[in-house]
């Protein structure tokens, strides 16, 4: 799979058409959206922005807002994010309620829009937090219907490698033993 530096220097190796970029509007998530747009510009793909509203956030008793107001506010934030990125590559801006959970909603949306690639941020939690809380990025890498590009925090050195702060991962095929990335 191509690294981010290979995409910028040699052009795309794979012709992605639809890139899904889920966002929680954090700085790390915005960086993942920027990465999705840069890839889309290189290979002529369209980007679908997605924000999933958590059931607890949609609870009018906890948030003090009606579900419709939260969805409207989220849609406005997606519109602002698309303007901030100033790219004609953003095709759709979707807000979904996480009726079955955030990751299931992201996976369902990837299937609905026929995503060829998903670009997500990781929040760089330590091992203990990942074990206790789980990791959206880890789950998506394992269960997404398309390859997943995980954009790590710039301050996270991660394992030694020559590539930039990105990794493309696809779920292994049956019987395939995952190999560590080449250094």
GUMI-598959 format. One line per 5 residues: number of its first residue (from 1); their letters; for each residue x, y, z of N, C-alpha, C, O, CB. Coordinates in Angstrom, 1 decimal, decimal comma. Glycine has a CB too. Layout:
! GUMI-598959
NUM = A = X Y Z X Y Z X Y Z X Y Z X Y Z  ...
! end
This chain:
! GUMI-598959
1 = XXXXX = 0,8 -1,2 0,0 0,0 0,0 0,0 0,9 1,2 0,0 2,0 1,2 0,6 -1,0 0,0 1,2  0,4 2,3 -0,6 1,2 3,5 -0,7 1,3 4,3 0,6 0,3 4,3 1,4 0,7 4,4 -1,8  2,4 4,9 0,9 2,5 5,8 2,1 2,1 7,2 1,6 1,9 7,4 0,4 4,0 5,8 2,6  1,9 8,0 2,6 1,4 9,4 2,3 2,5 10,1 1,4 2,1 10,9 0,5 1,2 10,2 3,6  3,8 9,9 1,7 4,8 10,5 0,9 4,8 10,0 -0,5 5,1 10,8 -1,5 6,2 10,3 1,6
6 = XXXXX = 4,5 8,7 -0,7 4,5 8,2 -2,1 3,3 8,8 -2,8 3,4 9,0 -4,0 4,4 6,6 -2,0  2,2 9,0 -2,2 1,1 9,6 -2,8 1,4 11,0 -3,3 1,0 11,4 -4,4 -0,1 9,7 -1,9  2,1 11,8 -2,5 2,4 13,1 -2,9 3,5 13,2 -4,0 3,5 14,2 -4,7 2,8 13,9 -1,7  4,4 12,2 -4,1 5,5 12,3 -5,0 5,2 11,6 -6,3 5,7 12,1 -7,4 6,7 11,8 -4,4  4,5 10,5 -6,3 4,4 9,7 -7,5 3,0 9,7 -8,0 2,7 9,1 -9,1 4,9 8,4 -7,3
11 = XXXXX = 2,0 10,2 -7,3 0,6 10,1 -7,7 0,0 8,8 -7,2 0,7 8,0 -6,6 0,5 10,1 -9,2  -1,3 8,7 -7,3 -1,9 7,5 -6,7 -1,6 6,2 -7,4 -1,4 6,1 -8,6 -3,4 7,7 -6,7  -1,5 5,2 -6,6 -1,3 3,8 -7,1 -2,7 3,2 -7,3 -2,9 2,4 -8,2 -0,4 3,0 -6,1  -3,6 3,5 -6,4 -5,0 3,0 -6,5 -5,9 4,1 -6,8 -5,8 5,2 -6,3 -5,4 2,3 -5,1  -6,9 3,8 -7,7 -7,9 4,9 -8,1 -9,1 4,8 -7,2 -10,1 4,2 -7,5 -8,3 4,7 -9,6
16 = XXXXX = -9,0 5,5 -6,0 -10,2 5,5 -5,1 -11,2 6,5 -5,7 -10,8 7,6 -6,3 -9,8 5,9 -3,7  -12,5 6,2 -5,6 -13,5 7,1 -6,1 -14,3 7,8 -5,0 -14,6 9,0 -5,1 -14,5 6,3 -7,0  -14,5 7,1 -3,9 -15,3 7,6 -2,8 -14,5 7,4 -1,5 -14,2 6,3 -1,1 -16,7 7,0 -2,7  -14,2 8,5 -0,8 -13,5 8,4 0,5 -14,4 8,9 1,6 -14,9 10,0 1,5 -12,1 9,3 0,4  -14,5 8,1 2,6 -15,3 8,4 3,8 -14,4 9,0 4,9 -13,4 8,4 5,2 -16,1 7,2 4,3
21 = XXXXX = -14,8 10,2 5,4 -14,0 10,8 6,4 -14,8 11,1 7,6 -15,4 12,2 7,7 -13,3 12,1 5,9  -15,0 10,1 8,6 -15,7 10,4 9,8 -15,0 11,5 10,6 -13,8 11,5 10,7 -15,9 9,1 10,6  -15,8 12,3 11,3 -15,1 13,4 12,1 -15,9 13,6 13,4 -17,1 13,4 13,4 -15,1 14,7 11,3  -15,2 13,9 14,5 -15,8 14,3 15,7 -15,5 15,8 16,0 -15,7 16,3 17,1 -15,3 13,4 16,9  -14,9 16,4 15,0 -14,6 17,8 15,0 -13,4 18,2 15,9 -13,1 19,4 16,1 -15,8 18,6 15,4
26 = XXXXX = -12,6 17,2 16,3 -11,4 17,4 17,1 -10,3 17,9 16,1 -10,5 17,7 14,9 -11,0 16,2 17,9  -9,2 18,4 16,7 -8,1 18,8 15,8 -7,5 17,6 15,1 -7,2 17,7 13,9 -7,0 19,4 16,7  -7,4 16,4 15,8 -6,9 15,2 15,1 -7,8 14,8 14,0 -7,4 14,3 12,9 -6,7 14,1 16,2  -9,1 14,9 14,2 -10,1 14,5 13,2 -10,0 15,4 12,0 -10,2 15,0 10,9 -11,5 14,4 13,8  -9,8 16,7 12,3 -9,7 17,7 11,2 -8,4 17,4 10,3 -8,5 17,5 9,1 -9,6 19,1 11,7
31 = XXXXX = -7,4 16,9 11,0 -6,2 16,5 10,2 -6,5 15,3 9,3 -6,0 15,2 8,2 -5,0 16,2 11,2  -7,2 14,4 9,8 -7,6 13,2 9,0 -8,5 13,7 7,8 -8,3 13,1 6,7 -8,4 12,2 9,9  -9,4 14,6 8,0 -10,2 15,1 6,9 -9,3 15,8 5,9 -9,4 15,6 4,7 -11,2 16,1 7,4  -8,3 16,6 6,4 -7,3 17,2 5,4 -6,6 16,2 4,6 -6,4 16,3 3,4 -6,3 18,1 6,2  -6,2 15,1 5,3 -5,5 14,0 4,6 -6,4 13,4 3,5 -6,0 13,1 2,4 -5,0 12,9 5,6
36 = XXXXX = -7,7 13,1 3,9 -8,7 12,6 2,9 -8,8 13,5 1,7 -8,9 13,0 0,6 -10,0 12,4 3,6  -8,9 14,7 1,9 -9,0 15,7 0,8 -7,8 15,7 0,0 -7,9 15,8 -1,3 -9,3 17,1 1,4  -6,6 15,7 0,6 -5,3 15,7 -0,2 -5,3 14,4 -1,1 -4,9 14,5 -2,3 -4,1 15,7 0,7  -5,7 13,3 -0,6 -5,7 12,0 -1,4 -6,8 12,2 -2,5 -6,5 11,8 -3,6 -6,1 10,8 -0,5  -7,9 12,7 -2,2 -9,0 12,9 -3,2 -8,5 13,8 -4,3 -8,8 13,5 -5,5 -10,3 13,4 -2,5
41 = XXXXX = -7,8 14,8 -4,0 -7,3 15,7 -5,0 -6,3 15,1 -5,9 -6,2 15,3 -7,1 -6,7 17,0 -4,4  -5,5 14,2 -5,3 -4,5 13,4 -6,1 -5,1 12,4 -7,1 -4,6 12,2 -8,2 -3,5 12,7 -5,2  -6,2 11,8 -6,6 -6,7 10,7 -7,5 -8,1 11,0 -8,0 -8,7 10,1 -8,6 -6,8 9,4 -6,6  -8,6 12,2 -7,8 -9,9 12,5 -8,4 -11,1 12,0 -7,7 -12,2 11,8 -8,3 -9,9 12,1 -9,8  -10,9 11,6 -6,5 -12,1 11,0 -5,7 -12,9 12,1 -5,1 -12,5 13,3 -5,0 -11,5 10,1 -4,6
46 = XXXXX = -14,1 11,7 -4,6 -15,0 12,6 -3,8 -14,9 12,2 -2,4 -14,7 11,0 -2,0 -16,4 12,5 -4,4  -15,1 13,1 -1,5 -15,0 12,9 0,0 -16,4 13,0 0,6 -17,1 14,0 0,3 -14,0 13,8 0,7  -16,8 12,1 1,4 -18,0 12,2 2,2 -17,6 12,4 3,6 -17,0 11,5 4,2 -18,9 10,9 2,0  -18,0 13,5 4,2 -17,8 13,8 5,6 -18,9 13,2 6,4 -20,1 13,2 6,0 -17,7 15,3 5,9  -18,6 12,6 7,5 -19,6 12,0 8,4 -19,4 12,4 9,8 -18,3 12,3 10,3 -19,6 10,4 8,2
51 = XXXXX = -20,5 12,7 10,5 -20,4 12,9 12,0 -21,5 12,1 12,5 -22,7 12,1 12,1 -20,6 14,5 12,3  -21,2 11,3 13,5 -22,2 10,4 14,2 -22,5 11,0 15,6 -21,6 11,3 16,4 -21,6 9,0 14,3  -23,8 11,3 15,8 -24,2 11,8 17,1 -24,4 10,7 18,0 -25,2 9,7 17,7 -25,5 12,7 16,9  -23,8 10,7 19,2 -23,9 9,7 20,2 -25,3 9,8 20,8 -25,9 10,9 21,0 -22,8 9,9 21,3  -25,9 8,6 21,2 -27,2 8,6 21,8 -27,2 9,5 23,1 -28,2 10,2 23,3 -27,6 7,2 22,2
56 = XXXXX = -26,2 9,5 23,9 -26,2 10,3 25,1 -26,2 11,8 24,8 -26,8 12,6 25,5 -25,0 9,9 26,0  -25,5 12,1 23,7 -25,5 13,5 23,3 -26,9 14,0 22,7 -27,3 15,1 22,8 -24,4 13,8 22,2  -27,6 13,0 22,2 -28,9 13,3 21,6 -30,0 13,3 22,6 -31,2 13,6 22,3 -29,2 12,3 20,4  -29,7 12,9 23,8 -30,7 12,8 24,9 -31,1 14,2 25,4 -30,2 14,9 25,9 -30,2 12,0 26,1  -32,3 14,6 25,1 -32,7 16,0 25,4 -32,6 16,3 26,9 -32,4 17,5 27,3 -34,1 16,2 25,0
61 = XXXXX = -32,7 15,3 27,8 -32,6 15,6 29,2 -31,1 15,9 29,6 -30,9 16,8 30,4 -33,0 14,4 30,0  -30,1 15,2 29,0 -28,7 15,5 29,3 -28,2 16,7 28,6 -27,5 17,5 29,2 -27,9 14,3 28,9  -28,6 16,9 27,4 -28,0 18,0 26,6 -28,8 19,3 26,6 -28,3 20,3 26,3 -27,9 17,6 25,1  -30,1 19,2 27,0 -30,9 20,4 27,0 -31,4 20,8 25,7 -31,9 21,9 25,5 -30,2 21,5 27,7  -31,1 20,0 24,7 -31,5 20,3 23,3 -32,3 19,2 22,7 -32,1 18,0 23,1 -30,3 20,6 22,4
66 = XXXXX = -33,2 19,5 21,8 -33,9 18,4 21,1 -33,0 17,7 20,1 -32,0 18,4 19,6 -35,2 19,0 20,4  -33,3 16,5 19,8 -32,5 15,8 18,8 -32,3 16,5 17,5 -31,2 16,6 16,9 -33,1 14,4 18,6  -33,4 17,1 17,1 -33,3 17,8 15,8 -32,4 19,0 15,9 -31,7 19,3 14,9 -34,7 18,4 15,4  -32,3 19,7 17,0 -31,4 20,8 17,2 -29,9 20,3 17,2 -29,0 21,0 16,6 -31,7 21,6 18,5  -29,7 19,2 17,8 -28,3 18,6 17,8 -27,9 18,2 16,4 -26,7 18,5 16,0 -28,2 17,4 18,8
71 = XXXXX = -28,8 17,6 15,7 -28,5 17,2 14,3 -28,2 18,4 13,4 -27,3 18,4 12,6 -29,6 16,3 13,7  -29,1 19,4 13,6 -28,9 20,7 12,8 -27,6 21,3 13,1 -26,9 21,8 12,2 -30,1 21,7 13,1  -27,2 21,4 14,4 -25,9 22,0 14,8 -24,8 21,2 14,2 -23,8 21,8 13,8 -25,8 22,0 16,4  -24,9 19,9 14,3 -23,8 19,0 13,7 -23,7 19,2 12,2 -22,6 19,3 11,7 -24,1 17,5 14,0  -24,8 19,4 11,5 -24,8 19,6 10,1 -24,1 21,0 9,8 -23,4 21,1 8,8 -26,2 19,6 9,5
76 = XXXXX = -24,4 22,0 10,6 -23,8 23,3 10,4 -22,2 23,2 10,6 -21,5 23,8 9,9 -24,3 24,3 11,4  -21,8 22,4 11,6 -20,4 22,2 11,8 -19,8 21,5 10,7 -18,6 21,8 10,3 -20,2 21,3 13,1  -20,4 20,5 10,1 -19,9 19,9 8,9 -19,8 20,8 7,7 -18,8 20,8 7,0 -20,8 18,7 8,5  -20,8 21,7 7,5 -20,7 22,7 6,5 -19,5 23,6 6,7 -18,8 23,9 5,7 -22,1 23,5 6,4  -19,3 24,1 7,9 -18,2 24,9 8,2 -16,9 24,2 8,0 -15,9 24,8 7,5 -18,3 25,4 9,7
81 = XXXXX = -16,8 22,9 8,4 -15,6 22,2 8,1 -15,3 22,1 6,7 -14,1 22,2 6,2 -15,7 20,8 8,8  -16,3 21,8 5,9 -16,1 21,7 4,4 -15,6 23,1 3,8 -14,8 23,1 3,0 -17,5 21,3 3,7  -16,2 24,2 4,3 -15,7 25,5 3,9 -14,3 25,7 4,3 -13,5 26,3 3,5 -16,6 26,6 4,5  -14,0 25,3 5,5 -12,6 25,5 6,1 -11,6 24,7 5,2 -10,5 25,2 5,0 -12,5 25,0 7,5  -12,0 23,6 4,7 -11,1 22,8 3,9 -10,9 23,3 2,5 -10,0 23,0 1,7 -11,5 21,3 3,8
86 = XXXXX = -11,8 24,2 2,1 -11,9 24,9 0,8 -11,5 23,9 -0,4 -10,5 24,2 -1,1 -11,0 26,1 0,8  -12,2 22,9 -0,5 -12,0 21,9 -1,6 -13,3 21,6 -2,3 -14,3 21,4 -1,6 -11,3 20,6 -1,1  -13,3 21,5 -3,6 -14,4 21,0 -4,3 -14,6 19,5 -4,3 -15,5 19,0 -4,9 -14,3 21,4 -5,8  -13,8 18,8 -3,5 -13,8 17,4 -3,4 -14,8 16,8 -2,4 -15,1 15,7 -2,4 -12,5 16,8 -3,1  -15,4 17,7 -1,5 -16,3 17,3 -0,5 -17,7 17,2 -1,2 -18,3 18,2 -1,6 -16,4 18,2 0,7
91 = XXXXX = -18,2 15,9 -1,4 -19,4 15,7 -2,1 -20,6 15,7 -1,1 -21,6 16,4 -1,4 -19,4 14,3 -2,8  -20,5 14,9 0,0 -21,6 14,8 0,9 -21,2 15,2 2,3 -20,0 15,0 2,7 -22,2 13,4 0,9  -22,1 15,7 3,1 -21,9 16,0 4,5 -23,0 15,3 5,3 -24,2 15,8 5,3 -21,8 17,5 4,8  -22,8 14,2 5,9 -23,8 13,4 6,5 -23,7 13,4 8,1 -22,7 13,4 8,6 -23,7 12,0 6,1  -24,9 13,5 8,7 -25,0 13,4 10,2 -25,9 12,2 10,4 -27,0 12,1 9,9 -25,6 14,7 10,8
96 = XXXXX = -25,4 11,3 11,2 -26,2 10,1 11,5 -26,3 9,9 13,0 -25,4 10,3 13,8 -25,5 8,8 10,9  -27,5 9,4 13,5 -27,6 9,1 14,9 -27,1 7,7 15,1 -27,4 6,8 14,4 -29,1 9,2 15,3  -26,4 7,5 16,2 -25,7 6,2 16,5 -26,7 5,3 17,2 -26,6 5,0 18,4 -24,5 6,4 17,3  -27,7 4,8 16,5 -28,8 4,0 17,1 -28,1 2,6 17,5 -28,6 2,1 18,6 -29,9 3,7 16,0  -27,2 2,1 16,8 -26,5 0,8 17,2 -25,1 1,0 17,6 -24,4 0,0 17,8 -26,6 -0,1 16,0
101 = XXXXX = -24,6 2,2 17,8 -23,3 2,5 18,2 -22,5 3,2 17,1 -22,8 3,1 15,9 -22,6 1,1 18,5  -21,5 4,0 17,5 -20,8 4,8 16,5 -20,1 4,0 15,5 -20,3 4,3 14,3 -19,8 5,6 17,3  -19,4 3,0 15,8 -18,6 2,2 14,8 -19,5 1,5 13,8 -19,2 1,4 12,6 -17,7 1,2 15,5  -20,7 1,0 14,3 -21,6 0,4 13,4 -22,2 1,4 12,4 -22,4 1,1 11,3 -22,7 -0,3 14,2  -22,4 2,6 12,9 -23,0 3,6 12,0 -21,9 4,0 11,0 -22,3 4,3 9,8 -23,4 4,9 12,9
106 = XXXXX = -20,7 4,1 11,4 -19,6 4,4 10,4 -19,5 3,3 9,4 -19,4 3,6 8,2 -18,2 4,6 11,1  -19,5 2,1 9,8 -19,4 0,9 8,9 -20,6 0,9 7,9 -20,5 0,7 6,7 -19,3 -0,4 9,7  -21,8 1,1 8,5 -23,0 1,2 7,7 -23,0 2,3 6,6 -23,4 2,1 5,5 -24,2 1,3 8,5  -22,4 3,5 7,0 -22,3 4,6 6,1 -21,3 4,3 5,0 -21,5 4,6 3,8 -21,9 5,9 6,8  -20,2 3,6 5,4 -19,2 3,2 4,4 -19,8 2,3 3,3 -19,5 2,4 2,1 -18,0 2,5 5,1
111 = XXXXX = -20,7 1,4 3,8 -21,4 0,5 2,8 -22,4 1,3 2,0 -22,5 1,1 0,8 -22,1 -0,6 3,6  -23,1 2,2 2,6 -24,2 3,0 1,9 -23,6 3,9 0,8 -24,2 4,0 -0,2 -24,9 3,9 2,9  -22,4 4,5 1,1 -21,8 5,4 0,1 -20,8 4,6 -0,8 -20,2 5,3 -1,7 -21,2 6,5 0,8  -20,7 3,3 -0,7 -19,7 2,5 -1,4 -18,3 3,1 -1,3 -17,6 3,3 -2,3 -20,2 2,4 -2,9  -17,9 3,4 -0,1 -16,6 3,9 0,1 -15,5 3,0 -0,3 -15,5 1,8 0,0 -16,4 4,3 1,6
116 = XXXXX = -14,5 3,5 -1,0 -13,3 2,7 -1,4 -12,2 2,8 -0,4 -11,3 2,0 -0,4 -12,8 3,2 -2,8  -12,3 3,9 0,4 -11,3 4,2 1,4 -11,9 4,9 2,6 -12,8 5,8 2,3 -10,1 5,0 0,8  -11,5 4,7 3,8 -11,9 5,4 4,9 -10,7 6,0 5,6 -9,7 5,4 5,7 -12,7 4,5 6,0  -10,8 7,3 5,9 -9,6 8,0 6,5 -10,1 8,5 7,9 -11,1 9,3 8,0 -9,1 9,2 5,7  -9,4 8,0 8,9 -9,9 8,3 10,3 -8,7 8,7 11,1 -7,5 8,5 10,8 -10,5 7,1 10,9
121 = XXXXX = -9,0 9,4 12,2 -8,0 9,8 13,2 -7,9 8,8 14,3 -8,9 8,2 14,6 -8,2 11,3 13,7  -6,8 8,7 14,9 -6,7 8,0 16,2 -6,4 9,0 17,2 -5,6 10,0 17,0 -5,6 6,8 16,2  -6,9 8,9 18,4 -6,7 9,9 19,5 -5,5 9,6 20,3 -5,2 10,3 21,2 -7,9 10,0 20,3  -4,8 8,5 20,0 -3,5 8,3 20,6 -3,6 7,9 22,1 -2,7 8,2 22,8 -2,6 9,4 20,5  -4,7 7,2 22,4 -4,8 6,8 23,8 -3,7 5,7 24,1 -3,3 5,0 23,2 -6,2 6,2 24,1
126 = XXXXX = -3,3 5,7 25,4 -2,3 4,7 25,8 -3,0 3,3 25,8 -4,2 3,2 25,7 -1,7 5,0 27,2  -2,1 2,3 26,1 -2,6 0,9 26,1 -3,7 0,7 27,1 -4,7 0,0 26,8 -1,4 0,0 26,4  -3,6 1,2 28,3 -4,6 1,0 29,3 -5,9 1,5 28,9 -7,0 0,8 29,1 -4,1 1,6 30,6  -6,0 2,8 28,4 -7,3 3,3 28,0 -7,8 2,5 26,8 -9,1 2,3 26,8 -7,1 4,8 27,5  -7,0 2,1 25,9 -7,5 1,3 24,8 -8,1 0,0 25,2 -9,2 -0,4 24,8 -6,4 1,0 23,7
131 = XXXXX = -7,5 -0,7 26,2 -8,0 -1,9 26,7 -9,3 -1,7 27,5 -10,2 -2,5 27,3 -6,9 -2,6 27,7  -9,4 -0,7 28,3 -10,6 -0,4 29,1 -11,7 0,2 28,2 -12,9 -0,2 28,4 -10,2 0,5 30,2  -11,4 1,1 27,3 -12,4 1,8 26,6 -12,6 1,3 25,2 -13,7 1,5 24,6 -12,1 3,2 26,5  -11,7 0,5 24,7 -11,7 0,1 23,3 -11,2 1,2 22,4 -11,0 2,3 22,9 -13,1 -0,3 22,9  -11,1 1,0 21,1 -10,6 2,0 20,2 -11,4 1,9 18,9 -11,5 0,9 18,3 -9,1 1,8 19,9
136 = XXXXX = -12,0 3,1 18,6 -12,8 3,1 17,4 -12,0 2,8 16,2 -12,4 2,1 15,3 -13,5 4,5 17,2  -10,7 3,4 16,2 -9,8 3,2 15,0 -9,5 1,7 14,9 -9,5 1,1 13,8 -8,6 4,0 15,2  -9,1 1,0 16,0 -8,8 -0,4 16,0 -10,0 -1,2 15,5 -9,8 -2,1 14,6 -8,4 -0,9 17,4  -11,2 -0,9 15,9 -12,3 -1,7 15,5 -12,6 -1,5 14,0 -12,9 -2,4 13,3 -13,6 -1,3 16,3  -12,5 -0,2 13,6 -12,8 0,0 12,1 -11,7 -0,6 11,2 -12,1 -1,1 10,2 -12,8 1,5 11,9
141 = XXXXX = -10,5 -0,6 11,6 -9,5 -1,3 10,8 -9,8 -2,8 10,7 -9,6 -3,4 9,6 -8,1 -1,2 11,5  -10,4 -3,4 11,7 -10,7 -4,8 11,7 -12,0 -5,1 11,0 -12,1 -6,2 10,4 -10,7 -5,4 13,1  -12,9 -4,2 11,0 -14,3 -4,6 10,5 -14,8 -3,7 9,3 -15,9 -4,0 8,8 -15,2 -4,4 11,6  -14,1 -2,7 8,9 -14,6 -1,8 7,8 -14,7 -2,6 6,5 -13,9 -3,5 6,3 -13,7 -0,6 7,7  -15,6 -2,2 5,7 -15,8 -2,9 4,4 -14,8 -2,4 3,3 -14,8 -2,9 2,2 -17,2 -2,7 3,9
146 = XXXXX = -13,9 -1,5 3,7 -12,9 -1,0 2,8 -11,6 -0,8 3,5 -11,5 -0,8 4,7 -13,4 0,4 2,1  -10,5 -0,5 2,8 -9,2 -0,1 3,4 -9,4 1,1 4,3 -10,2 2,0 4,0 -8,1 0,1 2,4  -8,6 1,2 5,4 -8,7 2,2 6,3 -7,4 2,9 6,5 -6,3 2,2 6,7 -9,2 1,7 7,7  -7,3 4,2 6,3 -6,1 5,0 6,5 -6,2 5,6 7,9 -7,2 6,4 8,2 -5,9 6,1 5,4  -5,3 5,3 8,8 -5,4 5,8 10,2 -4,3 6,9 10,3 -3,1 6,7 10,1 -5,1 4,7 11,2
151 = XXXXX = -4,8 8,1 10,6 -3,9 9,3 10,8 -3,6 9,4 12,3 -4,5 9,7 13,1 -4,5 10,6 10,2  -2,3 9,2 12,6 -1,9 9,3 14,0 -1,6 10,7 14,4 -1,3 11,5 13,6 -0,7 8,3 14,3  -1,7 11,0 15,7 -1,2 12,3 16,2 0,2 12,5 15,8 1,0 11,6 15,9 -1,4 12,5 17,7  0,6 13,8 15,4 1,9 14,1 15,0 2,9 13,9 16,2 4,1 13,5 15,9 2,0 15,5 14,5  2,5 14,1 17,4 3,4 13,9 18,5 3,7 12,5 18,9 4,6 12,2 19,7 2,8 14,6 19,7
156 = XXXXX = 2,9 11,5 18,3 3,0 10,1 18,6 4,0 9,5 17,7 3,8 9,3 16,5 1,7 9,4 18,5  5,2 9,2 18,2 6,3 8,7 17,3 5,9 7,3 16,8 6,4 6,9 15,8 7,6 8,6 18,0  5,1 6,5 17,6 4,8 5,2 17,2 6,0 4,3 16,9 7,1 4,6 17,4 3,9 5,2 15,9  5,8 3,2 16,3 7,0 2,3 16,0 7,9 2,9 15,0 7,4 3,7 14,2 6,5 0,9 15,5  9,2 2,6 15,0 10,1 3,2 14,1 9,7 2,8 12,6 9,5 1,7 12,3 11,6 2,8 14,3
161 = XXXXX = 9,6 3,8 11,8 9,3 3,6 10,4 9,7 4,8 9,5 9,9 5,9 10,0 7,8 3,3 10,2  9,9 4,5 8,3 10,3 5,6 7,3 9,2 6,4 6,8 9,4 7,5 6,3 11,1 5,0 6,2  7,9 5,9 7,0 6,8 6,6 6,4 6,4 7,8 7,3 6,9 8,0 8,4 5,6 5,7 6,2  5,4 8,6 6,7 4,9 9,8 7,5 4,0 9,2 8,6 4,0 8,1 8,9 4,1 10,7 6,5  3,2 10,1 9,1 2,3 9,7 10,3 1,0 9,1 9,8 0,0 9,3 10,5 2,0 11,0 11,1
166 = XXXXX = 1,1 8,2 8,8 -0,1 7,6 8,4 0,1 6,1 8,1 1,3 5,7 7,8 -0,7 8,2 7,1  -0,9 5,3 8,2 -0,8 3,9 7,9 -2,1 3,5 7,2 -3,2 3,8 7,6 -0,6 3,0 9,2  -1,9 2,7 6,2 -3,1 2,2 5,5 -3,2 0,7 5,9 -2,3 -0,1 5,8 -3,0 2,3 3,9  -4,4 0,3 6,3 -4,6 -1,1 6,8 -5,9 -1,6 6,2 -6,9 -0,8 6,0 -4,6 -1,2 8,3  -5,9 -2,8 5,8 -7,1 -3,5 5,4 -7,3 -4,8 6,3 -6,3 -5,3 6,7 -7,1 -3,9 3,9
171 = XXXXX = -8,5 -5,2 6,5 -8,7 -6,4 7,2 -8,0 -7,6 6,5 -8,1 -7,6 5,3 -10,2 -6,7 7,5  -7,3 -8,5 7,2 -6,7 -9,6 6,5 -7,7 -10,5 5,8 -8,8 -10,7 6,4 -5,8 -10,4 7,4  -7,3 -11,1 4,7 -8,2 -12,1 4,1 -8,1 -13,4 5,0 -7,2 -13,6 5,7 -7,7 -12,4 2,7  -9,2 -14,2 4,8 -9,2 -15,5 5,6 -7,9 -16,3 5,4 -7,5 -16,5 4,3 -10,4 -16,3 5,3  -7,3 -16,7 6,5 -6,1 -17,5 6,4 -4,9 -16,7 6,2 -3,8 -17,2 6,3 -6,3 -18,5 5,3
176 = XXXXX = -5,0 -15,4 6,0 -3,8 -14,6 5,8 -3,3 -14,1 7,1 -4,0 -13,7 8,0 -4,1 -13,3 4,9  -2,0 -14,2 7,3 -1,4 -13,8 8,5 -0,8 -12,4 8,4 0,0 -12,2 7,5 -0,2 -14,8 9,0  -1,3 -11,5 9,2 -0,9 -10,1 9,0 0,6 -10,0 9,3 1,2 -10,6 10,2 -1,6 -9,2 10,0  1,3 -9,2 8,5 2,8 -9,0 8,6 3,0 -7,6 9,1 2,3 -6,7 8,7 3,5 -9,3 7,3  4,0 -7,4 9,9 4,3 -6,0 10,4 4,8 -5,2 9,2 5,4 -5,7 8,2 5,3 -6,0 11,5
181 = XXX = 4,5 -3,9 9,2 5,0 -3,0 8,1 6,5 -3,0 8,0 7,2 -3,2 9,0 4,5 -1,6 8,3  7,0 -2,9 6,8 8,4 -2,9 6,6 9,0 -1,6 7,1 8,3 -0,5 7,0 8,8 -3,0 5,1  10,1 -1,6 7,7 10,7 -0,4 8,3 11,3 0,4 7,3 11,9 1,5 7,6 11,8 -0,8 9,4
! end
